[in-house]
Amino acid sequence: MPTHLRVLPGLLVLALGCTAPPDAQAPAPPPAPAAPASAPAAPPPAADKPPVPKDTLDKQARARYRAALADGRALHRKGDYPAAIAAFERALAVDPDDPRALAELGWAAFFARDLDLADAKTRAALARSADARGKGAALYNLGRIAEERGDKDQAIAHYKHSLQERPNDTVRDRLAALDPAAVVAYDVFTPVPLAGPFATLKAFCAGHKTIDGDTHPCDPDAPLSADVYDGPTAIARGQAPILEARILWAPGAPGLSLEAEVLIHLAIRTDQGWFVSQPVVDIYNPGAFGIHASLKATALELADLVAGGAPELRYRFTLDHYDSDMGINEYEQDIDTSLVLCGIGASGKPSCTGAILLESMSERDVLFPDQDEPGMKHDGLHSERFALTAAISPDGRIDLTSTDPVPDRARPLLGSHPLAFP
């Protein structure tokens, strides 16, 4: 069964999906010799594309869809929002479940001040969006709708969820205006304290909340299909302060099976009990929409990374995400390797960084080259790969360098960053 995977919070990812909103963007003593956090990273090899799903739209239907979508965007730019809504509705008449058209209809309705329609269509887009960019954009739009309705708490929740999906300066600024303290948690290099302690993981699971804040219990003993997760799930019992560590999976939304949407957490046991991280990865498996993804963990281990303290926990994993879009006859594939570091400082409680991107391969291309109509244009096609080398110095800094051209989306990762576990 195909899966979709997202990294939370802090992995910078490109993926197909809803169009982002128009205003969204993107002297100490010399340290001792650095200890590598991982071997120098080589660009990921090209991967075979998953089987292409059968195209359920004929050429004429795809042409009608693309024409309606283009009309809607042009009308939106002109400020004719009612006409833009009508155009997006024509696109949805061809493909009722298309998250892109749903999101853009919702955004046009927001500007038309039809907040009920904006909310309904944006939530429908969110439910059908499989990639981090699409979900992040829809959540931002829901935040704007909540602000317009005067619901500050709901707007904050939507902006936080949006930033968990993907970093974005516009969303960060909007959240900072409403809750300045909340923004600190979305710096990928700043370790975030884990929840706990819990006497058992079952105690955590009893009150587990999904990303949307809904209470939905998990089962710490539930099996997870190898199609969803491959790699180490626990470490051998260590010595204090980290006595045990494991992967914990939990449902991502009420009413869905574990394979349909699953949150991946890191769980650490100390002499105080169990502590559980924020979701590191959200694996969404719609079983449709031309989406296929897989997660492979390559390291879950204790290692002495920072001098003068207890061993830290290192979790490294690679995600391979493929998303095809029949309506525009394109596909996108991303293969990203990321690193999460956890440690225990003076507080005696564990904390973990966000997912730090180390390697990336991303491409967007035509899905069926022989099925384009004459004169068909594809915007945004690309092929990109780069790798970062990470090293941790004993005095507690993580340095990321690269010999590759690094795109703007990943440039904030370069350089030296403090690594201090509270």
C-alpha positions in Angstrom: 0.0 0.0 0.0 1.5 3.4 -0.9 2.6 5.7 1.9 3.4 9.3 2.3 5.9 10.6 4.7 6.7 14.0 6.2 9.4 15.0 8.6 8.5 17.2 11.6 9.4 19.8 12.6 12.2 21.4 10.6 13.0 19.2 7.6 13.0 21.4 4.5 11.2 19.5 1.8 9.9 20.1 -1.7 6.8 18.2 -2.8 3.8 18.4 -5.1 0.6 19.8 -3.6 -1.5 22.9 -3.0 0.0 26.2 -4.1 1.5 28.1 -1.2 -0.4 31.3 -0.3 0.8 34.3 -2.3 2.7 35.9 0.6 4.4 32.7 1.8 8.2 32.4 1.4 10.9 30.6 2.3 35.4 34.7 21.0 35.7 31.1 22.4 38.8 29.0 22.8 39.7 27.0 19.6 37.5 23.9 19.7 39.0 20.5 20.0 39.1 18.4 16.8 35.5 17.7 15.7 34.0 14.3 16.1 31.9 13.5 13.0 28.2 13.2 13.7 28.0 11.0 10.6 30.3 10.0 7.8 30.7 12.6 5.1 27.5 12.5 3.1 27.5 11.6 -0.5 24.6 12.7 -2.7 22.0 10.0 -2.6 21.9 7.7 -5.7 19.1 8.0 -8.1 16.3 5.7 -7.2 13.9 3.8 -9.3 10.6 5.5 -9.6 7.6 3.6 -8.1 5.1 2.1 -10.6 3.1 4.9 -12.2 -0.6 4.6 -11.3 -3.1 4.3 -14.1 -4.3 7.6 -15.4 -8.0 7.9 -14.8 -8.4 11.2 -16.7 -8.4 11.2 -20.5 -6.6 14.0 -22.5 -9.7 16.1 -22.9 -10.5 15.9 -19.2 -7.0 16.9 -18.3 -7.1 19.8 -20.7 -10.4 21.1 -19.2 -8.9 20.8 -15.7 -5.7 22.7 -16.6 -7.7 25.4 -18.4 -10.0 25.9 -15.5 -7.1 26.0 -13.0 -5.3 28.6 -15.1 -8.4 30.7 -15.5 -9.0 30.6 -11.7 -5.4 31.7 -11.0 -5.6 34.6 -13.5 -8.9 35.8 -12.2 -7.6 35.6 -8.6 -4.6 37.8 -9.6 -7.0 40.3 -11.1 -9.0 40.4 -7.8 -12.2 38.9 -9.4 -12.6 36.4 -6.6 -16.2 35.2 -7.4 -15.2 34.4 -10.9 -12.0 32.7 -9.7 -14.2 30.5 -7.4 -16.4 29.6 -10.4 -13.3 28.6 -12.4 -11.9 26.4 -9.6 -15.3 24.8 -9.3 -15.0 23.9 -13.0 -11.7 22.2 -12.3 -13.3 20.3 -9.4 -16.0 19.2 -11.7 -13.3 17.2 -13.6 -11.4 16.0 -10.5 -13.5 16.5 -7.3 -10.8 15.3 -5.0 -7.9 17.5 -6.3 -6.3 19.2 -3.3 -4.8 21.9 -5.4 -8.1 23.2 -6.8 -9.8 22.8 -3.4 -7.1 24.9 -1.7 -7.1 27.6 -4.3 -10.9 27.8 -4.3 -10.7 28.1 -0.5 -8.1 30.9 -0.8 -10.2 32.8 -3.3 -13.2 32.4 -1.0 -11.1 33.9 1.9 -10.4 37.0 -0.2 -14.1 37.1 -1.2 -14.8 37.1 2.6 -16.9 33.9 2.4 -15.2 32.4 5.4 -17.5 29.4 5.7 -16.8 28.4 2.1 -13.1 29.1 2.6 -13.0 27.0 5.7 -14.9 24.1 4.2 -12.8 23.9 1.0 -9.5 24.4 2.8 -10.2 21.6 5.2 -11.2 19.4 2.3 -7.8 20.3 0.6 -6.0 19.5 3.9 -7.7 16.1 4.2 -6.6 15.2 0.6 -3.1 16.8 0.6 -0.4 14.2 0.9 2.8 16.3 0.9 4.3 18.7 3.5 4.1 21.8 1.3 0.4 21.3 0.5 -0.6 20.6 4.1 1.5 23.5 5.4 -0.1 25.9 3.0 -3.6 24.7 3.8 -2.9 25.0 7.5 -1.6 28.5 7.0 -4.8 29.4 5.2 -6.9 27.9 8.1 -4.8 30.1 10.4 -5.7 33.2 8.4 -9.4 32.2 8.4 -9.3 31.7 12.2 -7.6 35.1 12.6 -10.3 36.8 10.5 -12.9 35.2 12.8 -11.1 36.5 15.8 -10.1 33.0 17.1 -6.5 33.7 18.2 -6.0 30.3 19.9 -7.1 28.4 16.8 -5.0 30.5 14.6 -1.9 29.8 16.7 -2.6 26.1 16.6 -2.9 26.1 12.8 0.3 28.1 12.4 2.2 25.7 14.7 0.9 22.7 12.8 1.9 24.4 9.5 5.4 25.0 10.7 5.6 21.4 11.8 4.8 20.4 8.2 7.5 22.7 6.7 9.5 25.8 7.7 8.1 29.0 6.2 9.1 32.6 7.1 5.6 34.0 6.5 4.0 31.5 8.8 6.7 32.0 11.4 6.2 35.8 11.3 2.4 35.3 11.6 2.9 33.0 14.7 5.4 35.4 16.2 2.9 38.2 16.1 0.4 36.1 18.0 2.7 34.1 20.3 6.4 35.2 20.2 7.5 32.4 22.7 6.1 29.7 20.5 8.4 30.4 17.6 11.5 29.3 19.5 10.5 25.6 19.3 10.8 25.7 15.5 14.5 26.3 15.3 15.7 22.9 14.2 19.0 23.1 16.2 17.3 24.0 19.5 16.6 20.8 21.5 13.0 20.6 22.6 12.3 19.0 26.0 10.5 15.7 25.8 7.1 15.1 27.4 7.1 13.2 30.6 8.0 11.4 32.8 5.5 8.6 32.3 5.5 5.5 34.3 5.0 3.4 31.2 4.6 4.1 27.5 1.0 2.9 27.9 0.5 5.8 30.2 1.7 8.2 27.5 -0.5 6.4 24.9 -3.6 6.8 27.0 -3.5 10.5 26.5 -1.8 10.7 23.1 -2.9 13.6 21.0 -2.7 13.9 17.2 -1.1 16.8 15.5 -4.5 18.5 15.4 -4.8 18.2 19.2 -7.4 15.3 19.2 -6.9 12.7 21.9 -6.5 9.4 20.2 -4.8 6.6 22.2 -1.9 4.6 20.8 -0.7 1.1 21.5 3.1 0.8 22.3 3.0 -2.9 21.5 1.3 -2.5 18.1 3.2 -3.9 15.1 4.0 -1.7 12.2 4.3 -2.9 8.6 7.7 -3.1 7.1 6.2 -1.2 4.1 5.7 1.8 6.5 8.9 1.6 8.6 12.2 -0.3 8.0 15.2 -0.2 10.3 16.1 -0.3 14.0 13.4 0.3 16.5 15.2 0.1 19.9 18.7 0.2 21.4 20.1 -2.3 23.8 19.7 -1.2 27.4 22.3 1.4 28.3 23.7 2.9 31.5 22.3 6.0 33.2 21.0 8.5 32.4 19.6 6.9 29.2 18.6 3.5 30.2 16.5 2.6 27.2 15.4 4.2 23.9 13.0 3.1 21.2 10.7 4.2 18.4 7.1 4.7 19.3 4.4 5.0 16.6 1.0 6.5 17.2 -2.1 7.3 15.0 -1.9 10.7 13.3 -5.7 11.3 13.1 -8.8 9.9 14.7 -10.6 7.2 12.7 -7.6 6.2 10.6 -5.7 2.9 10.8 -2.1 2.9 11.9 -1.0 2.3 8.3 -3.2 5.2 7.1 -1.4 7.9 9.1 1.2 7.3 11.8 3.3 9.6 13.8 6.9 8.5 14.7 8.2 9.5 18.1 11.4 8.9 20.0 10.9 7.5 23.5 13.7 7.6 26.1 13.7 6.0 29.5 15.7 7.4 32.5 15.5 6.6 36.2 12.6 9.0 36.3 10.5 7.1 33.8 9.7 7.4 30.1 9.9 10.6 28.1 8.5 11.0 24.6 9.5 13.5 21.8 7.3 15.5 19.6 6.5 13.7 16.3 9.7 13.3 14.2 7.9 11.9 11.2 4.3 11.8 10.0 3.7 9.0 7.6 0.5 9.5 5.6 -0.8 6.6 3.6 -3.9 7.5 1.6 -3.9 4.4 -0.6 -4.6 6.7 -3.6 -3.6 9.9 -5.4 -0.5 8.4 -7.0 1.5 8.7 -3.7 4.2 6.4 -2.6 6.8 6.8 0.2 9.0 4.8 2.4 11.1 5.4 5.5 14.3 3.6 6.3 16.1 4.2 9.6 19.9 3.7 9.3 21.0 4.5 12.9 19.4 4.5 16.3 22.3 4.4 18.8 24.1 6.0 21.8 27.3 7.9 21.0 29.6 10.2 22.9 29.2 13.4 20.8 29.6 16.2 23.3 32.4 16.1 25.9 31.8 16.1 29.6 28.4 14.4 29.7 26.5 11.3 29.2 26.2 9.6 25.7 23.7 11.2 23.3 21.1 9.4 21.2 21.6 9.6 17.4 18.7 8.8 15.1 19.3 8.9 11.3 16.8 8.1 8.7 16.1 8.4 5.0 12.7 9.1 3.4 11.8 8.4 -0.2 8.7 10.2 -1.4 7.0 10.0 -4.8 3.9 12.0 -5.8 2.3 12.0 -9.2 -0.3 14.4 -10.4 -2.4 13.2 -13.3 -4.1 16.6 -13.8 -0.9 18.4 -14.7 0.9 15.3 -16.0 3.9 15.7 -13.6 5.5 13.7 -10.8 7.9 14.7 -8.0 10.3 12.6 -6.1 12.4 13.5 -3.0 14.9 11.4 -1.2 16.1 13.1 2.0 18.4 11.9 4.8 18.0 13.6 8.2 19.6 13.4 11.7 18.0 13.9 15.1 20.1 14.2 18.2 18.9 13.8 21.8 20.7 14.3 25.1 20.3 15.1 28.8 21.8 18.2 30.3 21.7 19.7 33.8 17.9 19.4 34.0 18.2 15.6 34.1 15.4 15.4 31.4 15.9 14.4 27.8 15.5 16.8 24.9 15.9 16.4 21.1 16.7 18.6 18.1 14.5 18.7 15.1 15.3 16.7 12.0 18.5 18.2 10.5 18.7 17.7 6.8 22.0 16.1 5.6 21.3 14.8 2.1 18.7 15.6 -0.5 17.7 14.5 -4.0 14.7 16.2 -5.6 13.3 16.1 -9.1 10.1 17.1 -10.8 9.4 16.0 -14.3 6.7 15.1 -16.9 4.8 11.9 -15.9 3.7 10.8 -19.4 5.9 12.5 -22.0 3.9 11.1 -24.9 0.6 12.4 -23.5 1.1 16.1 -23.5 -1.1 18.2 -25.8 0.7 20.4 -28.4 2.1 23.5 -26.8 1.7 22.1 -23.3 4.1 23.9 -20.8 5.4 22.6 -17.5 6.5 25.2 -15.0 8.8 24.4 -12.1 10.5 21.2 -13.5 13.8 20.6 -11.8 16.5 18.2 -10.8 18.6 18.9 -7.7 20.9 17.1 -5.3 23.3 18.1 -2.6 24.9 16.7 0.6 26.0 18.3 3.8 28.7 17.1 6.1 27.9 17.3 9.8 30.6 17.4 12.6 30.1 17.9 16.3 32.9 19.5 18.4 33.4 18.3 22.0 32.6 21.8 23.2 29.1 21.4 22.0 28.6 22.9 18.5 27.4 21.2 15.3 29.0 22.4 12.1 27.5 21.8 8.7 29.5 22.3 5.5 29.1 21.3 1.8 31.1 21.2 -1.3 27.9 21.2 -3.4 25.8 24.1 -4.5 23.3 24.4 -1.7 19.8 25.8 -2.6 18.3 28.7 -0.7 15.9 26.4 1.2 18.9 24.7 2.9 21.3 27.6 3.3 20.2 28.3 6.9 21.6 24.9 7.9 25.1 25.8 6.9 27.6 27.1 9.5 28.2 26.5 13.2 25.3 26.1 15.6 25.2 25.7 19.4 24.2 22.2 20.5 23.2 22.5 24.1 20.9 20.1 25.9 19.1 21.8 28.8 
